[in-house]
Each structure stands twice: as structure tokens, then as C-alpha cells.
Amino acid sequence: MTRPELPSTQQISAVLTDQELTVHARLIWTYLVVADQPQNGRSLAAALGMATNTVSGCMGVMRERGLVRRLNGTWIAQSLTPKEEGR
């Protein structure tokens, strides 16, 4: 599987400083950005020491915001578009 292009420093900063996202959501997104392959909810919970219901809730919020997408039962981080960076 080809690894997607990494987000820019500005995109990473926009997500990490987004006060509308929980700390858990920001941590999960960052982990997905650097992960070698897509992750499922259980693998994310285990790797990050979180409850699976915490991960699940964060994924729903991030999916609505366009920060992650689901592919074959796993999650992949997505970069913000330039319009979304200015939120």
C-alpha cells in the first residue's frame, strides 16, 4: 500500500491547536498521520492506551470534520484542505 503524502507543518499545527477537538482526537489523528498502515479502532485503542469507546467517539467527530476516512474497516488520516485550515 502506498503511504499518502504527509500533511504540511501548517496542517498539523491547525489540527493540534484546534480547541474544538479533544486531546484524544488530536492524539489519534497524529498517530494515524505517522502510522505505517491504516489502523482499526481496537489497534488504535491498544497503541494509545485508550478505551475503544473513546476512540470510536473521536473517530466520528474527526470523520465529520474530514480529518479521517474509513477504508476496508480501518482508519486513515486525511489532510485539511486550505479552506479548512483557516477554521
C-alpha positions as CSV (number, residue, x, y, z in Angstrom):
1,M,0.0,0.0,0.0
2,T,1.3,3.4,-0.9
3,R,1.6,5.8,2.0
4,P,-0.3,9.0,1.5
5,E,1.6,12.3,1.4
6,L,2.2,13.7,4.9
7,P,0.3,16.9,5.9
8,S,2.2,20.1,5.9
9,T,3.5,21.7,9.1
10,Q,0.7,24.2,8.9
11,Q,-1.9,21.5,8.6
12,I,-0.5,19.6,11.5
13,S,-0.4,22.7,13.6
14,A,-4.1,23.5,12.7
15,V,-5.2,20.2,14.0
16,L,-3.1,20.1,17.1
17,T,-4.2,23.6,18.2
18,D,-7.9,23.1,17.3
19,Q,-9.7,23.6,20.6
20,E,-12.9,22.1,19.2
21,L,-11.2,18.7,19.1
22,T,-10.5,16.8,22.3
23,V,-6.9,16.0,23.2
24,H,-7.7,12.3,22.5
25,A,-8.9,13.2,19.0
26,R,-5.8,15.2,18.3
27,L,-3.6,12.4,19.5
28,I,-5.4,9.8,17.4
29,W,-5.1,11.9,14.3
30,T,-1.4,12.5,14.8
31,Y,-0.9,8.8,15.4
32,L,-2.7,8.0,12.1
33,V,-0.6,10.5,10.3
34,V,2.6,8.7,11.1
35,A,1.3,5.1,11.2
36,D,2.8,2.8,8.6
37,Q,-0.6,1.5,7.7
38,P,-4.3,2.2,8.4
39,Q,-5.5,1.2,11.8
40,N,-8.7,-0.2,13.2
41,G,-10.3,1.1,16.4
42,R,-9.0,-1.7,18.6
43,S,-5.4,-1.3,17.4
44,L,-5.6,2.5,18.0
45,A,-7.0,2.0,21.5
46,A,-4.3,-0.5,22.3
47,A,-1.5,1.5,20.9
48,L,-2.6,4.7,22.6
49,G,-3.8,3.3,25.9
50,M,-7.4,4.5,25.4
51,A,-10.8,2.8,25.8
52,T,-12.3,1.7,22.5
53,N,-15.4,3.8,23.1
54,T,-13.2,6.9,23.4
55,V,-11.5,6.1,20.1
56,S,-14.9,5.4,18.5
57,G,-16.3,8.7,19.6
58,C,-13.3,10.6,18.4
59,M,-13.4,8.9,15.0
60,G,-17.0,10.0,14.5
61,V,-16.1,13.6,15.2
62,M,-13.0,13.5,13.1
63,R,-14.8,11.9,10.2
64,E,-17.4,14.6,10.2
65,R,-14.6,17.2,10.1
66,G,-12.9,15.4,7.2
67,L,-9.8,14.6,9.2
68,V,-10.1,10.8,8.8
69,R,-11.7,8.4,6.4
70,R,-12.6,4.7,6.7
71,L,-11.2,2.2,4.2
72,N,-12.0,-1.5,4.5
73,G,-12.7,-1.3,8.2
74,T,-9.6,0.7,9.0
75,W,-9.0,4.4,9.5
76,I,-6.7,6.8,7.6
77,A,-5.8,10.4,8.5
78,Q,-6.6,13.0,5.9
79,S,-5.1,16.4,5.4
80,L,-7.1,19.5,5.7
81,T,-7.9,21.4,2.6
82,P,-6.5,25.0,2.5
83,K,-10.1,26.3,3.1
84,E,-10.4,24.2,6.3
85,E,-7.1,25.2,7.7
86,G,-8.3,28.6,8.5
87,R,-11.1,27.4,10.7
